[in-house]
Amino acid sequence: MNDKIKQHNRGVFSAQSQRHVAEQIDALYWNEVVDQEEEAALEDVIIKKEADLTDADAVQSLPGEQNDLYLHADHAASAEHVEAYQKLRNRLLTLTAQRDEKRKKLAQYQQLQRLLVPFEDPQTNIQPNLVTRDGELGKELDRMRVLLARVTSRVREARPRDPASATPNPISSAQKVAQIMDMT
């Protein structure tokens, strides 16, 4: 069935007739575009109505001169309009730059806020790490003080008190270490 439809279309609508219709459509389209350009009013501008002037790229793409803003090259603007356009364009550029700067600051502050998240609940995140009387670090420091005192006393016992009366000790170094490490 599809083959018969294809054969029918090839017989009735030749490639030459299809091309002729396409060329007619193309010519009509371009004639319409040229007519619209010729009919453009002197006041027509190149900025689209839906242009987003909150977008930095759109603001940067605005023409620097007011005469470049209009479609017709014949358009002549008054000096006050040119000055007003320049002021408004410069103000818009300034505000866009300020907004971009504020956005960067906001991003920086948001980054800082994300860094502060661990400090939001100090009882669980910070308090266990502080040295307090009953805290884990306090207990460990007490253990270290006791161990330091014991090691210091053992070292003092192993040294001779008076260097002049010091006689060579018959104790070997292994025995000295065993004496120091003896916790009883």
LINVEN-V666191 format. One record per helix or strand of 2 or more residues. SS is the DSSP state (h for helix, s for strand). FROM is the first residue (numbers start at 1). TO is the last residue. Records with the same first field share a line. If there is no record, write none. Layout:
SS=FROM-TO, FROM-TO
This chain:
h=2-12, 15-39, 56-60, 66-69, 79-115, 117-119, 122-125, 127-129, 136-158, 173-181
